[in-house]
Amino acid sequence: MPPNPKFYYYLYNTQTPVSRDDPSWQQPLPLSRHLTDKNDDLSISHGEYFLAIRRFLENDHFNIITRALGRRLQKKLKPAEIYNIRVCLAKHGEFYHPAHLVVSVGQQSADFVLNVAVSDIGIQALQEEYHSLKRLHDEFPHSFIPRVYSFGEIKAAGHRKIPLFLGDWLAGYHEFHISGDPTGDAANILVWDGDANRALLLADQQAEIYRQAARILTYYYNVESFEQIFAFHHAAGDFIVRVENSVVDLKLISVRRYASLLRNQDNLENGSPDVETILQALLLFFLGLSIRMRLDRIDGVGDIVWADRLAVAATLEGFFEGLSLKPRIPSLPDTIDRCFAYFLSLCSGEDIGNLCRSVVHAMDPRDPEAAFIRQNIDEHITSLARSIEQFFNPS
C-alpha cells in the first residue's frame, strides 16, 4: 500500500482524464457557468485548480480527508490506508467550481465535494457559506443539506488565496431547470443527469420539486430570530434532485447567507418577539418565498423565466409542512403551523396583494429579476389568492 494516495484528475466526468501534458491544464477556468466568461487576470488555470485541491488535501499529512472519510465510513483510519483520490472538476457555477472527489480505501470508497472559489463574488461568499452550512447542520435536528468538514485557503500563483471547503457529495442528485419555450402555458423541468441525459419531469413531479423546496427553506427559517436562508436561486443550482422509481427527493446544497429577515430588531433586546411580530414576519417570509420560488433561467443560464402556476399551490403546501416540523414556541397558544393558518385566514386578498407588491417594491430596482417579477406580480397575486382559498376550502 502506498505511503501517500495517488491522485487522478478529470474534467467533468471520469471519461476525460487530464494531466500536466494536456493543453487544458494551462487554460484558465471560466469565472462562471457561462463557459465563455473568462478573465485571465482574475482566473487560475485548470492545473492550478487541481494542484490547489491537492495541497489542501495533503495539509497536516492528509488529516482533513482522513477524518472526513472516517466519519463517512464509521471507522478509524490512517492516511496510509487511503489508496487513491480521484478529483473531477464537476462544473463552473455562478459562485464556485465544485470538484467531485472519490476517495478509495481498500474495497470501499466515499464521495465528497470540494467547493473552490476563484471569482471575487465566490471568494466573498465561500467562508460565510461554510459557516452557515455548519451552523444549520448543528442546530437543526432534521437535515436537508450536506455535512461540511473543513475550510481552508491555499496560495496560488501571484500570491492569490483560493478558499475552499470540504463537504459530502450527494450521489445520485442532479441539477434541474426549466427548459424550452418560456411563453407556453406550462413550463418543462428537466433533470440534468449528465451533459447528454436530461429527463423531463411529469407535472406531479414538478409540483413535488416546489413543495419540497418550500418545506426545506421554511424548516430552516427561525421563527423567533427571523433568520432565513437568503439568495437561494434555482438558476444557480442551489437545489438538487434525485428521482428513483418516480419518487422525488430534494436537497439544498447552498446556503450563501443566513441572516434575519428584519433589519430592526430592537424588540428582541428584552426577550422573544411578541406573537403579532412573529406572525407578521412569517407572512412576509412566506410571500417572499412564494415569489422567489417561481424564478429560474432557461437551462440555468438563459433568459429569466417564471415557473408554472402549479408552483404556487405546491409552495403553500410545502411551507405548512416545514412549519409542522418546528417545535412549539412558548409564546404561541398552539403549534406554529396552526397559529399561522388562523392568521393567514384573516388576511384578505387585498392584504395579500398589497404585501406582495411591498415585497417587490423593496427589491433592488437595478436587479433585472426585480423588473421581471414586477411584470408578473399581478398573475402571481391572483394565483396565490386562489391557492390560499383552496387551501382553506378544498373542494
Secondary structure, DSSP 8 states (H G I E B T S, - for coil): --SS-EEEEEESSTTSB--TTSGGGGSB--SSSSTT---TTT--BHHHHHHHHHHHHHHHHHHHHHHHHHHHHTS---GGG--EEEEEE----SS---EEEEEEETTEEEEEEEEE--SHHHHHHHHHHHHHHHHHHHH-SS--S--EEEEEEEE-GGG-EEEEEEEE--TT-B-EEEES-TTSSS-EEEEESSSS-EEE--HHHHHHHHHHHHHHHHHTS-TTT-EEEES--GGGT-EEEEEETTEEEEEE----EEEES-S--GGGTTSS--HHHHHHHHHHHHHHHHHHTTEEEGGGTSSEEE--THHHHHHHHHHHHHHHTS---TTSSS-HHHHHHHHHHT--HHHHHHHHHHHHHTS-TT-HHHHHHHHHHHHHHHHHHHHHHHHHS--
